Amino acid sequence: MLPSRRDFLRRISSVAAACAVAVVVPGVVHEALASPVPRKRVLLLENLHTGKRLEVAYAVNGRYTPEALKTLNQFLRDPRNGATTRMDPRLFDLLHLLWVRLGAKTPYHVVSAYRSPSTNAQMRRKSRGVARNSYHMRGKAMDVYLPGVPLARLRDAALAARMGGVGFYPRDGFVHLDTGPVRHW
């Protein structure tokens, strides 16, 4: 039996849409085909301000785990005043992706994560390098390094992921990652 005209057009539209996406965003399609979603997405972190370590499965079977996200929000709080915010889970996805791609075995060392507006203002008074509207204040940025992984290699992997902003600070010993627009400095 032949498909109805409606079914035929629906199928053709689906194929055309898939082809259009493949042409417009080849990296995204390639990434989706090349990287199946792992059953568990785990982060290993060490907070340099508190000295605490955390290993947490923040997503299971493709779904974020609310309790794990709360734990991460608390772990990544502003160390100067204890303020917390809801961190962007896409930032965790980026960290996980880079950790896997780089074959890392050690925890990320977190230099900076959430910053309250008052902390950001205080830091701006001391350094011109602190952005007025920093993604750190939105819970969308972290400054990190991976012991045993050269900073330039971490930066290059983040640039290749094209999931947000990447700042390279070799003198300070960290890479800035955020989930804002794709850009680098």
Steps between C-alpha positions, in 0.01 A plus 500: 500500500634845409526766769244778491604836361500641854730223631729541201528877553557454875787258433654723234476799736675307777782396268534855365513643852766249605708584192465873569621455857791288379602774256451792738644340814728213394694500829183456703375213285843337497526540878154350551584200283849452641422537870219292645363640825669311783274328751654705783671835471736543792708799609811491717575839653732647759414846632827686560332743743356237732739211431199270460461237229180386337413208277141522381285337231311811394308329216370146465344356183509840332319682784645741751478388862344781709677401824837484324442843346423641847821343631697658215339840561611484863847368414558782248371780725669838539782428748507859630142518627350152454238618247370237258317502169363247254797409285433436131498119450639552148821610670516160669439334162793694356728402789397135468553500122848651532598264782403198287660632180825579679511163675540677833534301820528780755231738627458844351655758731245779530665841527175696471134414443201700625570860602239717665464853360673642810796264460523578130500876574771452763712302252446764230643766730819292528533383139404639161471142370172436684195558281225730628227257387700184560344166413625390844220712653244311291623155599616443144880506540786325673877548501668159517804290427566127487821381668700300247330662199683793339289818512534549125358152443201574725448830316521333158248233598262768630536701178428188294185429704355841401266503800573851629773744592860392560757721669865395519697621804835316496666745744223444752487126430139450392254492212172692521197308369151641465170420329459839337549562127787318331806727520856489632773722638 
